[in-house]
Amino acid sequence: MRLHKHLAILILFCYLCSATELSQLFKLPLLFEHYKEHQSEDPSLSFLTFLKLHYFDDMNNSQDNDSEKDMKLPFKHSNISSAFSMISTVQKSAVNFDSKWAAANENKNTGKGQEFIPSQLLADIWQPPKNI
């Protein structure tokens, strides 16, 4: 039982790292290292100013000349290149319509010369109430 729990956690962790941006968190040491480089050049630079400079200011007007290092910082660009698809199938209705009931209601639910289609009955649910 314990092995199953650890295996499930490992599989979940692998999925989250590959299908989400969780893997960007592994780049956090680069962020702090880059901040220390900037702080050595300008000791008055605060961490929030550093974040503003690298994440919120316009990328084209970068004040530092290390754009190659900047692009290696976490959350600068996405690494996700997966596509999700969903396949759905429509099963045949399990409801058997009585042929006598269908024949009795044929004129009421379909126009003259049209074939009776049971799924048309479901559309009647969404009609507004009629004054009789």
Backbone bond lengths (Angstrom), bond angles and torsions (degrees), N, CA, C in turn:
res aa  C-N    CA-C-N  psi(-1)  N-CA   C-N-CA  omega(-1)  CA-C   N-CA-C  phi
1 M - - - 1.452 - - 1.531 110.40 -
2 R 1.332 115.19 -41.48 1.456 119.39 -178.49 1.531 111.22 -66.24
3 L 1.324 116.49 -37.38 1.455 121.44 178.44 1.528 110.79 -63.59
4 H 1.327 117.22 -39.34 1.464 121.34 178.89 1.521 110.68 -62.50
5 K 1.314 116.68 -39.85 1.468 120.73 -179.84 1.523 110.34 -64.49
6 H 1.335 116.57 -45.50 1.465 120.20 -179.98 1.527 111.35 -67.07
7 L 1.300 116.93 -37.54 1.454 120.86 177.66 1.538 110.75 -65.91
8 A 1.318 116.44 -41.53 1.469 120.59 178.03 1.520 110.78 -63.28
9 I 1.328 117.41 -41.18 1.458 120.77 178.25 1.522 110.77 -64.99
10 L 1.319 117.46 -41.66 1.459 121.67 178.50 1.526 111.27 -62.65
11 I 1.318 117.24 -44.91 1.466 120.86 179.50 1.528 110.51 -64.72
12 L 1.327 116.96 -42.04 1.463 120.61 177.72 1.526 110.92 -62.77
13 F 1.315 116.92 -43.16 1.462 121.32 179.10 1.533 110.69 -62.49
14 C 1.322 117.46 -44.55 1.467 120.98 177.90 1.524 111.18 -61.87
15 Y 1.316 116.32 -41.88 1.467 119.89 178.53 1.525 110.83 -63.64
16 L 1.329 117.32 -46.81 1.460 120.76 -178.09 1.526 111.74 -63.73
17 C 1.321 116.82 -36.12 1.461 119.76 178.83 1.524 112.10 -70.98
18 S 1.307 117.57 -30.82 1.461 119.60 -177.27 1.526 113.27 -92.33
19 A 1.306 118.08 -29.18 1.464 120.22 -173.57 1.526 113.42 -105.92
20 T 1.319 118.24 -6.33 1.463 121.02 179.27 1.526 108.83 -130.22
21 E 1.295 116.61 -177.86 1.454 122.39 179.84 1.524 112.71 -86.04
22 L 1.308 118.06 12.61 1.462 121.05 -179.98 1.526 112.03 -59.15
23 S 1.306 116.51 -31.81 1.466 119.89 -179.51 1.525 112.11 -64.05
24 Q 1.323 117.46 -20.79 1.468 120.75 177.17 1.525 111.80 -63.07
25 L 1.323 116.74 -26.48 1.463 119.92 -179.54 1.526 112.02 -65.89
26 F 1.322 117.20 -21.89 1.457 120.36 177.15 1.530 111.88 -69.17
27 K 1.329 116.44 -16.09 1.457 121.09 179.43 1.526 112.90 -88.85
28 L 1.321 118.49 0.32 1.462 120.96 -178.74 1.535 113.44 -57.17
29 P 1.330 120.78 -38.85 1.471 118.85 176.10 1.529 112.67 -58.39
30 L 1.340 117.41 -33.66 1.467 120.15 176.54 1.526 111.12 -64.23
31 L 1.314 116.38 -36.48 1.459 121.00 179.09 1.527 110.47 -62.39
32 F 1.327 116.73 -48.22 1.462 120.24 -179.16 1.527 111.68 -68.07
33 E 1.311 116.42 -35.70 1.464 120.66 177.51 1.528 110.39 -65.26
34 H 1.321 116.51 -43.78 1.459 121.30 179.08 1.539 110.60 -65.68
35 Y 1.307 116.11 -37.22 1.465 119.88 176.80 1.532 110.54 -62.52
36 K 1.325 117.78 -41.92 1.467 121.09 178.63 1.529 111.32 -63.24
37 E 1.350 116.50 -35.74 1.468 120.06 176.36 1.519 110.50 -62.93
38 H 1.327 115.76 -44.67 1.470 119.77 179.28 1.526 111.07 -67.75
39 Q 1.296 116.46 -36.82 1.457 120.12 -178.90 1.533 111.17 -69.94
40 S 1.312 117.66 -30.03 1.475 119.96 176.32 1.529 110.53 -67.47
41 E 1.341 117.27 -31.51 1.462 121.34 176.65 1.520 111.45 -77.21
42 D 1.330 116.37 -38.18 1.469 122.32 -179.67 1.522 109.00 -135.58
43 P 1.337 118.06 95.88 1.463 120.89 -176.05 1.535 114.43 -62.78
44 S 1.317 117.70 -20.12 1.465 119.99 -179.39 1.530 113.06 -83.09
45 L 1.327 117.11 -3.44 1.467 121.69 -178.45 1.521 110.38 -70.45
46 S 1.314 116.15 121.25 1.469 120.13 177.29 1.529 109.34 -87.72
47 F 1.319 115.66 163.26 1.459 120.19 -178.64 1.530 110.70 -65.38
48 L 1.326 117.24 -38.34 1.471 119.81 178.98 1.522 111.53 -66.66
49 T 1.323 117.93 -36.80 1.464 121.14 176.46 1.527 109.66 -66.21
50 F 1.317 115.99 -39.57 1.466 121.02 176.72 1.531 110.44 -60.37
51 L 1.337 117.01 -46.18 1.471 120.64 178.73 1.524 111.21 -63.02
52 K 1.321 116.18 -41.06 1.469 120.28 178.76 1.523 110.22 -62.73
53 L 1.328 116.04 -43.19 1.464 121.32 -179.80 1.526 111.45 -62.52
54 H 1.317 117.36 -39.67 1.461 120.28 -173.67 1.529 114.73 -93.58
55 Y 1.312 117.66 -21.03 1.466 118.74 -175.72 1.527 114.78 -118.01
56 F 1.312 117.73 -28.88 1.463 118.40 -172.78 1.516 114.07 -109.67
57 D 1.328 118.48 -22.81 1.454 120.34 177.27 1.516 109.39 -77.24
58 D 1.317 115.27 161.80 1.460 120.93 -178.71 1.527 109.90 -61.99
59 M 1.337 116.34 131.79 1.462 121.24 -176.68 1.532 111.85 -66.77
60 N 1.313 118.04 -30.03 1.461 120.67 -178.31 1.524 112.05 -74.61
61 N 1.307 116.88 -24.97 1.462 121.44 -178.89 1.521 110.88 -102.52
62 S 1.300 116.33 43.34 1.459 120.79 -178.60 1.519 109.27 -65.89
63 Q 1.334 116.02 131.78 1.458 120.95 -177.05 1.519 111.90 -84.74
64 D 1.291 118.45 -18.58 1.459 120.35 178.19 1.524 109.46 -105.36
65 N 1.298 116.08 161.74 1.472 120.24 -175.28 1.522 111.68 -105.82
66 D 1.297 117.45 36.65 1.466 121.04 -179.54 1.525 111.12 -125.41
67 S 1.306 115.18 49.89 1.469 119.53 -175.90 1.527 111.76 -64.10
68 E 1.335 116.66 -27.74 1.468 119.20 177.94 1.530 110.62 -64.36
69 K 1.323 116.51 -42.23 1.470 120.55 177.17 1.524 110.34 -70.61
70 D 1.315 116.02 -35.90 1.475 119.90 -179.37 1.526 111.36 -61.29
71 M 1.313 116.71 -36.70 1.460 119.72 -177.63 1.525 112.54 -73.67
72 K 1.324 117.47 -13.03 1.461 121.09 176.89 1.527 111.94 -87.27
73 L 1.325 117.27 -5.67 1.458 121.18 -179.78 1.531 109.90 -70.40
74 P 1.333 116.60 157.11 1.472 118.87 -179.89 1.523 112.30 -64.97
75 F 1.296 115.34 143.99 1.470 125.12 175.52 1.534 113.51 63.84
76 K 1.332 117.50 23.58 1.458 120.46 174.70 1.529 110.68 -84.32
77 H 1.314 116.80 -33.19 1.458 121.43 174.95 1.519 108.33 -150.16
78 S 1.293 114.88 159.53 1.460 120.35 -175.52 1.517 110.70 -88.80
79 N 1.323 115.39 140.89 1.463 121.04 176.38 1.515 111.98 -100.75
80 I 1.299 117.17 -4.04 1.464 120.83 -174.97 1.520 109.39 -79.10
81 S 1.301 115.31 125.66 1.467 120.25 178.19 1.524 109.92 -134.90
82 S 1.303 115.23 39.84 1.458 118.55 -179.36 1.522 110.07 -106.93
83 A 1.286 114.52 153.39 1.459 120.75 177.98 1.522 107.87 -118.64
84 F 1.299 115.01 139.81 1.453 119.86 179.46 1.523 108.67 -106.90
85 S 1.293 115.16 139.80 1.453 119.42 176.24 1.521 108.24 -135.15
86 M 1.299 114.52 152.82 1.454 119.39 -179.63 1.522 107.63 -131.02
87 I 1.287 115.12 131.26 1.464 121.02 179.39 1.515 107.63 -111.24
88 S 1.298 115.13 129.38 1.452 118.88 176.95 1.526 108.41 -127.10
89 T 1.294 114.73 148.93 1.451 119.57 177.79 1.521 108.49 -122.17
90 V 1.295 115.15 148.33 1.452 121.04 178.23 1.520 107.18 -103.86
91 Q 1.308 115.60 121.78 1.448 119.48 179.82 1.519 109.32 -91.64
92 K 1.307 114.60 154.70 1.452 119.96 176.17 1.513 109.51 -65.49
93 S 1.304 115.36 145.32 1.457 119.81 -179.75 1.524 110.51 -62.78
94 A 1.315 115.62 136.50 1.458 120.49 179.49 1.524 111.43 -84.76
95 V 1.331 116.68 -5.13 1.465 120.99 -178.09 1.520 109.19 -83.72
96 N 1.312 116.37 127.02 1.466 121.41 175.57 1.522 108.16 -98.73
97 F 1.314 114.87 120.62 1.449 118.79 179.32 1.534 109.18 -88.88
98 D 1.267 115.62 132.76 1.451 120.94 177.86 1.524 108.60 -68.61
99 S 1.308 117.06 131.44 1.458 120.32 -176.57 1.531 112.03 -64.54
100 K 1.345 117.64 -31.82 1.467 119.50 177.44 1.523 110.46 -67.92
101 W 1.323 115.83 -41.42 1.474 120.01 179.64 1.524 109.73 -65.32
102 A 1.343 117.05 -41.22 1.460 121.31 179.76 1.527 110.27 -64.50
103 A 1.321 116.60 -41.36 1.466 120.13 -179.66 1.518 110.47 -66.97
104 A 1.330 117.71 -38.06 1.456 120.97 -179.46 1.519 111.61 -68.00
105 N 1.318 117.29 -32.41 1.460 121.09 -177.50 1.525 113.25 -100.08
106 E 1.302 116.91 5.98 1.467 119.88 -176.07 1.518 111.85 -62.88
107 N 1.299 117.25 -46.33 1.460 120.22 -178.28 1.523 111.56 -69.76
108 K 1.310 117.26 -29.55 1.462 121.54 -177.34 1.531 111.87 -74.02
109 N 1.323 118.04 -36.98 1.461 120.96 -171.87 1.521 114.49 -101.52
110 T 1.282 118.72 -15.04 1.462 120.37 -179.76 1.503 109.15 -128.87
111 G 1.311 114.29 159.54 1.452 119.15 177.49 1.512 110.55 -78.81
112 K 1.331 115.72 172.03 1.449 120.68 -178.76 1.528 109.48 -64.97
113 G 1.326 115.66 130.90 1.449 120.84 177.97 1.520 114.37 82.40
114 Q 1.322 118.70 0.90 1.465 120.28 178.36 1.515 110.55 -93.83
115 E 1.308 115.57 152.91 1.453 121.29 178.97 1.533 109.20 -80.76
116 F 1.332 115.78 143.15 1.469 120.49 178.49 1.523 109.59 -73.97
117 I 1.329 117.25 123.85 1.465 122.80 177.97 1.525 106.64 -121.92
118 P 1.359 117.88 114.00 1.462 120.73 -176.23 1.526 113.74 -58.10
119 S 1.322 118.86 -30.80 1.461 120.11 -177.91 1.530 111.72 -67.52
120 Q 1.346 117.40 -17.12 1.458 119.86 177.23 1.523 111.30 -67.22
121 L 1.326 116.36 -23.70 1.460 119.62 179.60 1.532 111.06 -65.64
122 L 1.314 116.85 -30.85 1.465 119.99 -179.74 1.520 111.91 -67.45
123 A 1.323 117.94 -27.44 1.453 120.87 179.69 1.525 111.04 -67.02
124 D 1.336 117.88 -24.61 1.456 120.94 -179.66 1.529 112.09 -65.89
125 I 1.309 118.05 -22.79 1.468 121.10 -179.68 1.520 110.38 -63.41
126 W 1.321 117.11 -35.84 1.461 121.38 -172.04 1.527 113.31 -90.97
127 Q 1.313 117.95 8.31 1.455 121.62 178.02 1.539 110.04 -83.76
128 P 1.313 117.80 146.40 1.480 118.97 176.96 1.530 110.02 -68.69
129 P 1.325 116.89 156.84 1.464 119.29 179.32 1.526 110.87 -62.48
130 K 1.309 115.80 145.52 1.467 120.85 -179.11 1.510 109.63 -108.06
131 N 1.313 114.68 137.41 1.473 119.26 175.81 1.518 108.56 -78.00
132 I 1.297 115.95 128.28 1.461 120.01 -178.29 1.510 109.15 -99.49
